[in-house]
């Protein structure tokens, strides 16, 4: 079927809210097309805290119910919360209204199957084919709309049940990014030993316009400065839809997805998991550390659904991205920031890890990610010509790597350079940025 999708990107359909492909009219047609593809009769919808969320929600459930499917509205809930609810209710699928880490003026819609997992490229292509025909069944059956705010608490209590009580240490902050975790984290804290400890929750007062603004994983200084200035042990930061998590240690230093995978990989090896899936963006130091533990590393394209696909194909029980999307298949069907946070605490407790030394011991290769703004559609970028240039410079870093791709969520060309020497990384990043500007 090919993989040239017109509307779907790396993580669903995304655009400026109330324009382009994120208008109420488009959301209605998208919802209708999803049901004509899915043939489901029970769908869960959740969203993050963006002002445009309720507008798009109404249009989306109108399209879904017009095809005869019942809709359960969870309200503000993390993406993995929708995934959990789909399976808990025995629903036929789910939809999440969120633009994840993007600013408030953006929004997006992504769909989940009955297994709680994101759809494949081919499934999204099938929806696009239906969408292009703009058909409707004219069924006399109209689906019912159910308000189901209890799904948020159900999800949060499920996550709470994963935590070993002895792993809940004093002095952990949670940064909710003024997003979808703002309702779930307080329930999680109250349902665990954290309720009796010093557990501050910050960036939880959302107003529809401040999601991801100067907080969460996109602005880690908000958490790292808070942790350091308040003498806390550590902190967890989420993105807008809480499918990602990054960590601050007590010294105010970032613990990214690579270090999280290093810790969880060793922990899960105890139960037989000896494979970890990472993306092309993960640092080469992670491969070296995991190899020393007898753990095989497999790489895949960027995107947590590609991570999950590779996990399924290889039988790996753990996978994730440097950006903080982590999937532990025993516990979740998609990237889940809250779940990852609880598993990380369990892991450092069981392994006897010292959080304050993780960054020092990881010893990552110098890595530079440069973003060039695209002034043309990403599908028109001449990647063949770009790869010829890359091959020319790759010869200079035989013990490093260069990786270039277009972003699936933003109009950007991403240039990643990684090598043992910082000077080489900086020099190649500057040269490649200059030479590739013409392709943007």
N, C-alpha and C positions, 0 to 999 in steps of 0.2 A: 504493500500500500504506500510505501514511502514515508518520509518523515517531515515533509514541508507543510507545517501547520500555519494557517493564516492568522488565527486568533489566539490560540493557546501558546504560551511560552514555557519556560522552565517550570513555572509554578502556577498554572492556570491562566485565565485571561486577566490582563491587568492594564489599566490606563488611568488617565486623569479622570476623577469622578465627574459624572454628568457631562462627559464629552467622549468622542471617539467610540471605543468599544465598551464603555462603562456607563451607559445611559440606562434609564429605566426601560426604555423600549427594547434595547439589546438584551438586558437581563431577563425580560419576559420571554423573548424568543429563545434565549439560551436555556432557561429552565424547561421550556416546552420541548426543546430538542433533546435535552438530557433524558427526559422521561420516554420520549419516542425511541431513544437508543436503549435505555436501561429497562424499560417495561416494568418499572417498580411501582409499588402501591403504598410504600411507606418510606418517607424521606426525612432526614434530620437536617435542619439548617441552623448554623451558628455564625456568629460574626465577631469582629473585634470592636473597638470603641469609636470608630470614625463617624463623623457627622453624617456622611453619605450612606452609612450602613443600613439604617432603617428604610431609607428611600429605595435602595436596591433590594432589600429584603422583601418589601411589599411586591415589587415587580417580579422578583424571582419566584416567590411562592404562588403568585398569580399564574405564572406560566406553568408551574408544576401541577397545581391543583386543577388547572383547566384541562389537563390531560388525564384527570381522574385519580391522581395520587394524593394520599393524605400527607400532611406536612406537620412536623413537630418542631416548634421554634424554641431553641435552647437559649436564645439571647446572646449576651456577651459570654463567650466561652473560647478557650484555646482550640486551635485546629485539632490537636490530638484528643481534645474533649469530645469533639464531634465524632472522631473515629471511634472512641470508646462507646459513645452513645449508640452509634449505628449497630455495633455488635451486641450491646446490652439489650437493645430493643428488638433485635432481630429485624432491623430495617433493611431495605433494599439498596440503600445508598445514602450519601450525605452531600451537603454543599456548604462551603465556607466562604463567607464574604469578608475578605481581608486582602490588604496589599502588604502584609507581613512587615518587613523592615522599612518600607517606603514611607515618606512623609504623609501627613494627613490628607493632602489634596488628591492623593491617589487612592484607588480601591481596586479590588479584584474578586474573581469568583473561581473557585476550584472545586472539583467534584471528587467524591470518594465512592468506591464500590461497596458491595455488601460485606466485604471482608475488612472494611475500614481503611483500605489502602488507596492511595492516589491512583488515578487512571493511567494507563500506559499511553504512549504516543499514538498507537494505532486506534485505541479507544477514543482518544480526543479527536483524531482525524475522522472517525465515524460520526461523531457528534457534529463536527464542522460540515460534513457532507449533508446531514439532515438540516442543519441550520441554513445552508445555502439554498435549499429548496423552500424554506420557510413554510412548511406544511403544518397543519394541525389536524387532529383526528375528528374534530367536531363531535366528540363523545357527549352523550347526555349526562354522563356521570361527572360530578364535580367533587374533587377531593376536599376533605375537611381540614381545617387549620387548627392545630392544637398548640396552646401556649404550654411550654414544658420547661420552666426555669429550674425545676428540681434536677435537671440533668447536669447542671453546673456543680451542685453539691455532690451528686452521685460520683461524678468524675473526680472531684477533689478528694473525696473520702477514699476512693479506690487508690489514688496516688499515695495518700497517707498510709494505707495498709501495706505498702511496699517497704516502708522505712523500718529498719531495725531500731527500736527505741533507744538502745545504747549508742547508736550512731548519731543521735541528735545532740550536737554539742552546743555549748553556750556561745552567744555572740556571732550569729549568722544573720546577715541582712539579705533581703529580697528586693530587687529592683524590678518593678512590674512594667516599666516602659510606658506607663499610662495606657496600657493596652489590655488584651484579652485576659491576662492572668490576674488583673486587679480584683476580680471577684473570686477567683479560685484559690489564690495564695492565702487569704485570710481564713478560709475554710480549712485548708491544709494545715495551717499553723494551729488552729483550734483543735483539730482532730489528732494532734500528735503531742509528744513531749515538749515541742517547741513552745506551746502555750504557757509553760512554766519557766521558760528561759528568756534571756534577752534576745529577742528576734524582731528587730525593726523591719517594717515593710515601707519602702519608699516608692515614689513615682506611681502612686495608685489613685490619684485624684484626677481622673480623666474628664475632659470637657468636650470631646469630639474633635478637637483641633490640636491637641498636644501629644498625641500618640508618637512615640519615638523621638520626641523633641528634647534634645539635650539629656537623654537618659537611655536606659536599656543597653542592649548589645551594640547599638550604633554609636553610643557615646559612653564608653566604659569609664571615663573619668568621673562621671556622676557617682558610680558605685565605688570605684577604687579610692577616691578621695574621702568618701563617707566612711568606708571601712577603716582606712588608715587614721583619719582624724578622730574616730570614736573608739579606737583601740579594739576593734572587733577581730575575730578569728578569720573570717572569710565572708564572701557574699556571692549571691547568684544573681545574674542579670538575664532577663528574657527579652525577646523581640516582640513586635506588635501582636503577633498571634500565638506567641509562646511555644512555637515548635523548635526554637533554638535556645541555648543557654551558654553563657560564658561566665567565668568565675574570677573573682579577685581573691588573692591570698591576703594574709594579714598585713603584708608590707605594701599593699596597694598595687600589686603586679598582676597582669592578665594571665589567666590559665585558659588557653583556647581549646578548640575541639581536638586538636592533635594530642595535647597532654591528657585530656579527658579520656580519649581512646586508649592511650598508653596505660592509664590506670585501670580502666574497665576491662581492657584486653587481658591484663594479668589476673584480674579478679575472676573473670568468666572462664579463664583457662582451667581454673580449679574444678569447674563442672564439665570440662570436656571440650570447650570451644577453643579451637586452635587456628581460626581464620578470622581476619578482620578486613572489612572492605573500606577503602578510603577513596577519595576522589583525586583527580590530577593536581589539586591545589595543596594537598597535604605535604608537609615538610619531609624531606628525605630522612631526617633524623628519626622520625617515627618508625619507618621501615626497619632501620638499624636496631632500634630498641626492641621492637617486637620480635625481630629475628633472633636476638639474644635470648629471648624467652621461649624460643621454639614455636613462635606464632607466625603464620604465613600472612603476608599482606597482598591484597588484590586491589587494583586501581580501576576506577570507572569515571564516566563523565560527571560534571558538576550537577547536583540536584539530588535531593534525598530519595526521590522515587527511583533514580538510576542506582543509587546505593542499595535500595531494597531489592530491586531486580537482580543485581549481582549477588546479593546475599542469598537469594532464593536459588539461583543457578549454582552457586558454589557450596551451599550448605553452611555458610558462615552465620554465626549467631550474633555478630556485632558489626556495625558499620557506621560511618558518619563522615562529617565534613569539618574542616578546620574552623568554619564559621559557627559551629556549635549545633548543627543538626546531628543528632545521635539516635540510632535505632538499635535497641537490644530486642531481638525478635521474640524472646520469651515473654517480654513485658509489654510491647507496644507494636503497632502496625505502621507507624509513621514517626517522623521526628517529634520528640516530646521533651520540652525543656524541663518541666516539673518532674517527670519520671526520671530523666537523666540526673537531675539534682539529687534525688533520693538515692538512686543507685550509686552515685559517686560517693555519697556519705557512707553508705554501706561498705563500699569498696575500701575507702581509706581506713575505716574502722577495722575491717577484717585483715587487711594487708599490713596494718600498723604503720601506715604512711604518715610522714610529716609534711603537711600541706605547704609549710613555709619554704621547703627545699625543692619542691617539684620543678619550678622554673629553672633553678640553677642546674639541676641534674639532667634536665631534658637536653640542653645543649644544642638547640636547633641550628641548622645551616642558615646563614644569612639569606634572606628572601625579600624581594621587593615586588609589590603588585602596583602597577601603574594603570590608571584608567584614562583612556582617551574618549572624548565625547564624539558620538556618531552623528553626522549631519545627514546621513542617508539611511534607508531601511537596512536592518542588519542582514537580511537575506541577500542584499546586493553587494555586500562586502566581498572583495576578491580574496578569499582565504587561500586559494591556490598560489597566487603571487606572494602572499604574505608568508606562506610556508617555505617558499624558495628562499626568502630572505632569512627566515629562522634557521634553516639548514646551514646557511653560510656562517652564522654566528654560533650555532650549536657546536661546531667543530672546536671552538675556542674554550668550551667548558665541558670537556669530556667527562669530568666527574661532577658535573652539575646538570641543570636543565633549563630550557626555555619553553614556556607554554603560552600560547595566545588563543583567545576565544572571544566571541561576542557574547555579551551578557544576555540571558534569557528573560531578565526582568527589568532591565534599564537600557537606555540607548548608549551603550558603552562598549569599547573594545578593551579587553583586559589583557595586560602584558605581565606575565609572571617570569621572573628571573631568579634562579636559585643556584648558589655555588658555595664552596667552602670559604672563599675569601670575599669579604664585604666590598673591597675595592672593585673586584671584577663584577659583582652584582650591580653596583652603582653605575659603573662605566657602561655596561651593556644595556641597562635600563634606559639611560639617557640617550644612547645611540639609537636603540630600537624605537623609542618614543618619537624621536625626530624623523626617522625614516618611514615610520608607519602612519604618520599624520596624514599623508596624502591619500591613504585608503579610507579615511573616515569621512 
